[in-house]
Amino acid sequence: MDWQLAAPTLLELILCILVVILVATMGVLYSHINKLRSALSESEHANAEAIARAEALAKNANNQQNEAQARALVITRHLQELDEKQTDIENQLRELKLQDPSLRLYQRAADLVKQGASIDEIIEACDIPRAEAEMLVMVHKQNS
């Protein structure tokens, strides 16, 4: 068999050119695909970092909210204790006022004035001087 080199035909030249164009196109596409993969990888990495930051911020905000709720609970308990202490002190003060006989008389006189009692009725019921009874009537009528 004798292998002779024959001149390529036009069809063979066109096929060769098409093969070269296809190989070049495949190279360009492969390069473009690699760039897209690289960009996708970078994007995934950036998104993962952003998600991690967002999760950290959410966790921090949640912790701050929990701390604020705990503080509010403590403050509420303290306020309740203070309210109870204030009520106790007010009750003790009322009891002390009732234990002092002179204060008790004047409190009774003031109550009688509020009920519309006359000066003579106040003097008789509370055993206080007329001047004091008149003064109580005058003071309590001005406040009314």
MIMARPA-370879 format. One record per atom (N, C-alpha, C): chain; z, x, y. Coordinates in Angstrom, 3 decimals. Last residue first. Example, Ala and Ser with C-alpha at 12.3 -4.5 7.8 and 13.67 -1.06 7.14 Angstrom:
BEGIN
<A,<7.080,12.850,-2.250>>
<A,<7.140,13.670,-1.060>>
<A,<7.870,12.900,0.030>>
<A,<7.800,13.190,-5.690>>
<A,<7.800,12.300,-4.500>>
<A,<7.800,13.200,-3.300>>
END
This chain:
BEGIN
<A,<101.984,-62.246,72.932>>
<A,<101.278,-63.355,72.265>>
<A,<100.021,-63.729,72.979>>
<A,<103.200,-60.432,74.525>>
<A,<102.395,-59.909,73.410>>
<A,<101.586,-61.008,72.741>>
<A,<104.660,-62.085,76.176>>
<A,<103.582,-61.272,76.763>>
<A,<102.660,-60.754,75.661>>
<A,<106.500,-63.104,74.397>>
<A,<105.531,-64.044,74.975>>
<A,<104.380,-63.285,75.628>>
<A,<107.991,-60.848,73.843>>
<A,<107.182,-61.432,72.771>>
<A,<106.194,-62.466,73.292>>
<A,<109.207,-60.341,76.344>>
<A,<108.353,-59.329,75.688>>
<A,<107.441,-59.985,74.653>>
<A,<110.694,-62.725,76.811>>
<A,<109.668,-62.289,77.756>>
<A,<108.685,-61.303,77.090>>
<A,<112.414,-62.774,74.621>>
<A,<111.491,-63.889,74.838>>
<A,<110.352,-63.446,75.739>>
<A,<113.803,-60.369,75.068>>
<A,<113.010,-60.552,73.843>>
<A,<111.986,-61.668,74.015>>
<A,<115.076,-61.007,77.516>>
<A,<114.118,-59.897,77.449>>
<A,<113.221,-60.036,76.209>>
<A,<116.755,-63.074,76.713>>
<A,<115.702,-63.343,77.702>>
<A,<114.624,-62.257,77.657>>
<A,<118.375,-61.612,74.954>>
<A,<117.587,-62.734,74.441>>
<A,<116.444,-63.061,75.393>>
<A,<119.561,-59.853,76.745>>
<A,<118.717,-59.331,75.666>>
<A,<117.833,-60.434,75.091>>
<A,<120.967,-61.658,78.337>>
<A,<119.958,-60.783,78.945>>
<A,<119.011,-60.231,77.878>>
<A,<122.785,-62.836,76.510>>
<A,<121.734,-63.646,77.123>>
<A,<120.623,-62.762,77.678>>
<A,<123.560,-60.811,73.567>>
<A,<123.774,-61.241,74.951>>
<A,<122.551,-61.986,75.497>>
<A,<123.561,-62.260,70.237>>
<A,<123.181,-61.199,71.174>>
<A,<123.382,-61.720,72.589>>
<A,<123.706,-63.855,67.852>>
<A,<124.894,-63.305,68.494>>
<A,<124.543,-62.080,69.343>>
<A,<121.699,-65.255,66.647>>
<A,<121.711,-63.802,66.452>>
<A,<122.927,-63.122,67.077>>
<A,<122.088,-67.974,67.202>>
<A,<121.734,-67.561,65.840>>
<A,<121.939,-66.062,65.615>>
<A,<122.735,-68.032,69.977>>
<A,<123.658,-68.598,68.992>>
<A,<123.374,-68.060,67.591>>
<A,<120.502,-66.870,71.149>>
<A,<121.837,-66.310,71.402>>
<A,<122.801,-66.776,70.320>>
<A,<118.499,-68.634,70.247>>
<A,<118.453,-67.222,69.847>>
<A,<119.835,-66.594,70.013>>
<A,<119.223,-70.989,71.527>>
<A,<119.187,-70.952,70.060>>
<A,<119.200,-69.510,69.552>>
<A,<118.913,-70.189,74.201>>
<A,<120.248,-70.559,73.708>>
<A,<120.295,-70.524,72.180>>
<A,<116.151,-69.829,74.316>>
<A,<117.040,-68.682,74.538>>
<A,<118.430,-68.987,73.997>>
<A,<114.475,-71.619,71.601>>
<A,<114.919,-71.446,72.997>>
<A,<115.865,-70.252,73.089>>
<A,<111.744,-70.761,69.414>>
<A,<113.146,-71.119,69.661>>
<A,<113.497,-70.879,71.128>>
<A,<109.198,-70.193,68.449>>
<A,<109.331,-71.068,69.610>>
<A,<110.757,-71.504,69.912>>
<A,<108.700,-68.348,66.584>>
<A,<108.719,-69.730,66.100>>
<A,<108.928,-70.723,67.242>>
<A,<109.016,-66.069,68.036>>
<A,<107.663,-66.399,67.568>>
<A,<107.577,-67.843,67.079>>
<A,<111.772,-66.142,68.295>>
<A,<110.932,-66.272,69.495>>
<A,<109.526,-66.686,69.085>>
<A,<112.523,-65.693,65.629>>
<A,<112.847,-66.982,66.250>>
<A,<111.999,-67.214,67.498>>
<A,<111.632,-63.053,65.340>>
<A,<111.029,-64.109,64.520>>
<A,<111.292,-65.487,65.119>>
<A,<113.367,-61.812,67.116>>
<A,<111.928,-61.778,67.382>>
<A,<111.215,-62.858,66.579>>
<A,<115.774,-62.266,65.771>>
<A,<115.575,-62.845,67.103>>
<A,<114.086,-62.886,67.444>>
<A,<115.340,-60.740,63.486>>
<A,<115.511,-62.194,63.349>>
<A,<115.281,-62.874,64.687>>
<A,<115.260,-58.269,64.690>>
<A,<114.082,-58.743,63.962>>
<A,<114.155,-60.264,63.793>>
<A,<117.840,-58.126,65.655>>
<A,<116.730,-58.163,66.612>>
<A,<115.435,-58.626,65.945>>
<A,<119.255,-58.106,63.233>>
<A,<119.482,-59.163,64.220>>
<A,<118.308,-59.271,65.180>>
<A,<118.297,-55.784,62.071>>
<A,<118.080,-57.050,61.393>>
<A,<118.256,-58.219,62.363>>
<A,<119.246,-53.842,63.741>>
<A,<117.800,-54.063,63.674>>
<A,<117.484,-55.407,63.032>>
<A,<121.946,-54.099,63.141>>
<A,<121.486,-54.366,64.506>>
<A,<119.982,-54.610,64.527>>
<A,<122.106,-53.455,60.378>>
<A,<122.421,-54.801,60.847>>
<A,<121.909,-55.088,62.250>>
<A,<119.888,-51.896,58.328>>
<A,<120.546,-51.704,59.620>>
<A,<120.830,-53.081,60.220>>
<A,<118.442,-52.855,56.155>>
<A,<119.807,-52.387,55.930>>
<A,<120.570,-52.208,57.235>>
<A,<115.926,-53.418,57.094>>
<A,<116.754,-54.545,56.691>>
<A,<118.205,-54.132,56.461>>
<A,<114.992,-50.864,57.500>>
<A,<115.143,-51.756,58.651>>
<A,<116.056,-52.927,58.308>>
<A,<114.882,-50.000,54.862>>
<A,<115.815,-49.368,55.801>>
<A,<116.044,-50.246,57.020>>
<A,<112.828,-51.639,53.889>>
<A,<114.179,-51.749,53.329>>
<A,<115.216,-51.140,54.264>>
<A,<110.703,-50.689,55.409>>
<A,<111.115,-52.082,55.529>>
<A,<112.541,-52.276,55.021>>
<A,<110.617,-48.071,54.414>>
<A,<110.902,-48.305,55.828>>
<A,<111.364,-49.744,56.058>>
<A,<109.888,-48.552,51.763>>
<A,<111.178,-47.929,52.057>>
<A,<111.574,-48.171,53.507>>
<A,<107.324,-49.608,52.211>>
<A,<108.360,-50.439,51.582>>
<A,<109.752,-49.879,51.856>>
<A,<106.071,-47.362,53.306>>
<A,<106.181,-48.593,54.094>>
<A,<107.258,-49.511,53.528>>
<A,<106.249,-45.651,51.097>>
<A,<106.939,-45.305,52.344>>
<A,<107.108,-46.538,53.223>>
<A,<104.595,-47.022,49.263>>
<A,<106.006,-46.770,48.959>>
<A,<106.802,-46.476,50.226>>
<A,<102.164,-46.907,50.649>>
<A,<102.763,-48.209,50.354>>
<A,<104.250,-48.054,50.053>>
<A,<101.792,-44.145,50.609>>
<A,<101.917,-44.842,51.889>>
<A,<102.573,-46.206,51.688>>
<A,<101.529,-43.718,47.866>>
<A,<102.652,-43.113,48.589>>
<A,<102.877,-43.813,49.923>>
<A,<99.148,-45.131,47.409>>
<A,<100.379,-45.550,46.738>>
<A,<101.602,-44.990,47.456>>
<A,<97.437,-43.592,48.982>>
<A,<97.616,-45.009,49.293>>
<A,<98.904,-45.533,48.661>>
<A,<97.581,-41.158,47.631>>
<A,<98.051,-41.249,49.012>>
<A,<98.307,-42.698,49.412>>
<A,<96.408,-41.926,45.203>>
<A,<97.790,-41.451,45.229>>
<A,<98.369,-41.554,46.640>>
<A,<93.855,-42.563,46.133>>
<A,<94.670,-43.600,45.498>>
<A,<96.144,-43.205,45.507>>
<A,<93.060,-40.052,47.047>>
<A,<93.177,-41.160,47.997>>
<A,<94.025,-42.293,47.418>>
<A,<92.990,-38.665,44.616>>
<A,<93.929,-38.259,45.667>>
<A,<94.133,-39.384,46.674>>
<A,<90.911,-40.068,43.351>>
<A,<92.264,-40.071,42.775>>
<A,<93.307,-39.687,43.820>>
<A,<88.814,-39.413,45.094>>
<A,<89.202,-40.811,44.908>>
<A,<90.611,-40.911,44.332>>
<A,<88.687,-36.658,44.687>>
<A,<89.045,-37.174,46.015>>
<A,<89.500,-38.625,45.909>>
<A,<87.852,-36.632,42.008>>
<A,<89.134,-36.023,42.388>>
<A,<89.601,-36.567,43.731>>
<A,<85.355,-37.889,42.297>>
<A,<86.374,-38.477,41.438>>
<A,<87.756,-37.939,41.797>>
<A,<84.031,-36.071,43.926>>
<A,<84.260,-37.436,44.416>>
<A,<85.350,-38.123,43.597>>
<A,<83.907,-33.875,42.190>>
<A,<84.675,-33.789,43.438>>
<A,<85.003,-35.175,43.974>>
<A,<82.219,-34.960,40.235>>
<A,<83.575,-34.555,39.863>>
<A,<84.459,-34.463,41.105>>
<A,<79.917,-35.341,41.753>>
<A,<80.576,-36.500,41.152>>
<A,<82.016,-36.164,40.770>>
<A,<79.346,-32.678,42.377>>
<A,<79.633,-33.624,43.462>>
<A,<80.347,-34.862,42.915>>
<A,<78.829,-31.672,39.819>>
<A,<79.950,-31.142,40.598>>
<A,<80.339,-32.107,41.713>>
<A,<76.532,-33.160,39.201>>
<A,<77.731,-33.303,38.373>>
<A,<78.967,-32.806,39.113>>
<A,<74.811,-32.174,41.172>>
<A,<75.160,-33.594,41.162>>
<A,<76.428,-33.824,40.341>>
<A,<74.625,-29.513,40.375>>
<A,<75.192,-29.831,41.682>>
<A,<75.620,-31.298,41.744>>
<A,<73.365,-29.860,37.892>>
<A,<74.703,-29.265,37.957>>
<A,<75.380,-29.593,39.282>>
<A,<70.928,-30.924,38.789>>
<A,<71.782,-31.719,37.904>>
<A,<73.216,-31.195,37.928>>
<A,<69.937,-28.741,40.210>>
<A,<70.214,-30.000,40.913>>
<A,<71.140,-30.890,40.085>>
<A,<69.651,-26.937,38.070>>
<A,<70.540,-26.625,39.187>>
<A,<70.923,-27.897,39.939>>
<A,<67.719,-28.274,36.562>>
<A,<69.029,-27.991,35.972>>
<A,<70.053,-27.713,37.061>>
<A,<65.611,-28.243,38.394>>
<A,<66.150,-29.529,37.932>>
<A,<67.544,-29.342,37.333>>
<A,<65.180,-25.482,38.607>>
<A,<65.576,-26.255,39.790>>
<A,<66.199,-27.592,39.383>>
<A,<64.409,-24.947,35.966>>
<A,<65.607,-24.302,36.522>>
<A,<66.109,-25.057,37.746>>
<A,<62.068,-26.470,35.835>>
<A,<63.186,-26.796,34.951>>
<A,<64.484,-26.185,35.462>>
<A,<60.544,-25.091,37.737>>
<A,<60.876,-26.504,37.960>>
<A,<62.058,-26.930,37.086>>
<A,<60.317,-22.592,36.474>>
<A,<60.994,-22.696,37.780>>
<A,<61.428,-24.136,38.048>>
<A,<58.893,-23.376,34.179>>
<A,<60.219,-22.763,34.036>>
<A,<60.997,-22.848,35.347>>
<A,<56.541,-24.272,35.377>>
<A,<57.366,-25.217,34.619>>
<A,<58.781,-24.667,34.465>>
<A,<55.628,-21.852,36.426>>
<A,<55.935,-22.964,37.333>>
<A,<56.824,-23.995,36.638>>
<A,<55.209,-20.417,34.057>>
<A,<56.192,-19.935,35.036>>
<A,<56.603,-21.060,35.982>>
<A,<53.182,-21.993,32.944>>
<A,<54.443,-21.824,32.214>>
<A,<55.542,-21.340,33.159>>
<A,<51.182,-21.634,34.872>>
<A,<51.759,-22.968,34.655>>
<A,<53.096,-22.883,33.924>>
<A,<50.656,-18.919,34.506>>
<A,<51.159,-19.388,35.808>>
<A,<51.807,-20.763,35.667>>
<A,<49.703,-19.018,31.854>>
<A,<50.879,-18.205,32.189>>
<A,<51.498,-18.677,33.506>>
<A,<47.454,-20.637,32.182>>
<A,<48.531,-21.066,31.292>>
<A,<49.821,-20.317,31.607>>
<A,<45.978,-18.959,33.891>>
<A,<46.404,-20.281,34.352>>
<A,<47.555,-20.813,33.498>>
<A,<45.485,-16.813,32.207>>
<A,<46.255,-16.603,33.436>>
<A,<46.799,-17.927,33.966>>
<A,<43.934,-18.166,30.278>>
<A,<45.186,-17.513,29.892>>
<A,<46.079,-17.282,31.110>>
<A,<41.758,-18.922,31.854>>
<A,<42.581,-19.936,31.206>>
<A,<43.936,-19.359,30.811>>
<A,<40.721,-16.416,32.519>>
<A,<41.218,-17.294,33.588>>
<A,<42.130,-18.377,33.011>>
<A,<40.008,-15.574,29.929>>
<A,<40.976,-14.803,30.713>>
<A,<41.583,-15.661,31.823>>
<A,<38.100,-17.489,29.302>>
<A,<39.298,-17.354,28.473>>
<A,<40.398,-16.617,29.228>>
<A,<36.192,-16.928,31.295>>
<A,<36.861,-18.230,31.281>>
<A,<38.138,-18.192,30.445>>
<A,<35.439,-14.369,30.474>>
<A,<36.051,-14.549,31.799>>
<A,<36.812,-15.871,31.856>>
<A,<34.322,-15.007,27.981>>
<A,<35.490,-14.114,28.049>>
<A,<36.210,-14.244,29.395>>
<A,<32.168,-16.582,28.835>>
<A,<33.216,-17.183,27.999>>
<A,<34.475,-16.326,28.040>>
<A,<30.665,-14.614,30.158>>
<A,<31.207,-15.745,30.918>>
<A,<32.344,-16.422,30.142>>
<A,<29.978,-12.991,27.963>>
<A,<30.744,-12.437,29.079>>
<A,<31.409,-13.555,29.881>>
<A,<28.482,-14.838,26.522>>
<A,<29.673,-14.241,25.926>>
<A,<30.579,-13.668,27.011>>
<A,<26.370,-15.313,28.332>>
<A,<27.270,-16.402,27.941>>
<A,<28.571,-15.864,27.347>>
<A,<25.219,-12.748,28.357>>
<A,<25.750,-13.319,29.602>>
<A,<26.741,-14.433,29.278>>
<A,<24.487,-12.558,25.642>>
<A,<25.398,-11.576,26.234>>
<A,<26.044,-12.113,27.503>>
<A,<22.684,-14.673,25.460>>
<A,<23.907,-14.695,24.653>>
<A,<24.937,-13.711,25.201>>
<A,<20.712,-13.704,27.167>>
<A,<21.426,-14.939,27.515>>
<A,<22.729,-15.038,26.730>>
<A,<19.862,-11.490,25.698>>
<A,<20.444,-11.286,27.026>>
<A,<21.256,-12.513,27.443>>
<A,<18.855,-12.840,23.456>>
<A,<19.943,-11.868,23.286>>
<A,<20.641,-11.635,24.626>>
<A,<16.827,-14.356,24.695>>
<A,<17.930,-15.027,24.002>>
<A,<19.123,-14.092,23.819>>
<A,<15.147,-12.292,25.621>>
<A,<15.758,-13.223,26.587>>
<A,<16.953,-13.931,25.944>>
<A,<14.417,-11.165,23.171>>
<A,<15.138,-10.342,24.145>>
<A,<15.848,-11.244,25.156>>
<A,<13.056,-13.361,22.086>>
<A,<14.230,-12.821,21.388>>
<A,<15.064,-11.999,22.354>>
<A,<10.972,-13.617,23.940>>
<A,<11.939,-14.709,23.786>>
<A,<13.212,-14.231,23.095>>
<A,<9.636,-11.219,23.444>>
<A,<10.213,-11.454,24.776>>
<A,<11.272,-12.564,24.695>>
<A,<8.823,-11.704,20.811>>
<A,<9.704,-10.569,21.111>>
<A,<10.393,-10.766,22.456>>
<A,<7.133,-13.884,21.227>>
<A,<8.328,-14.039,20.400>>
<A,<9.327,-12.915,20.665>>
<A,<5.151,-12.662,22.746>>
<A,<5.922,-13.765,23.338>>
<A,<7.211,-13.967,22.556>>
<A,<4.197,-10.847,20.864>>
<A,<4.774,-10.363,22.122>>
<A,<5.645,-11.442,22.770>>
<A,<3.189,-12.591,18.938>>
<A,<4.280,-11.691,18.581>>
<A,<4.963,-11.148,19.832>>
<A,<1.140,-13.766,20.414>>
<A,<2.230,-14.595,19.904>>
<A,<3.428,-13.734,19.544>>
<A,<-0.574,-11.646,20.803>>
<A,<0.067,-12.269,21.967>>
<A,<1.270,-13.101,21.530>>
<A,<0.024,-9.121,18.338>>
<A,<-0.730,-10.229,18.910>>
<A,<0.068,-10.807,20.069>>
<A,<0.095,-5.628,18.273>>
<A,<0.767,-6.936,18.216>>
<A,<-0.089,-7.992,18.889>>
<A,<-2.063,-3.730,16.318>>
<A,<-1.672,-4.120,17.666>>
<A,<-1.032,-5.495,17.599>>
<A,<-0.760,-2.290,13.408>>
<A,<-1.753,-3.119,14.072>>
<A,<-1.228,-3.472,15.445>>
<A,<-0.461,0.270,11.431>>
<A,<0.109,-0.309,12.629>>
<A,<-0.993,-1.055,13.319>>
<A,<-0.381,-0.115,7.985>>
<A,<-1.105,0.207,9.206>>
<A,<-0.411,-0.457,10.369>>
<A,<0.427,1.026,5.066>>
<A,<0.996,0.304,6.213>>
<A,<0.263,0.754,7.453>>
<A,<-0.811,0.509,2.036>>
<A,<-0.987,1.275,3.255>>
<A,<-0.468,0.446,4.415>>
<A,<0.000,0.800,-1.158>>
<A,<0.000,0.000,0.000>>
<A,<0.000,0.863,1.247>>
END
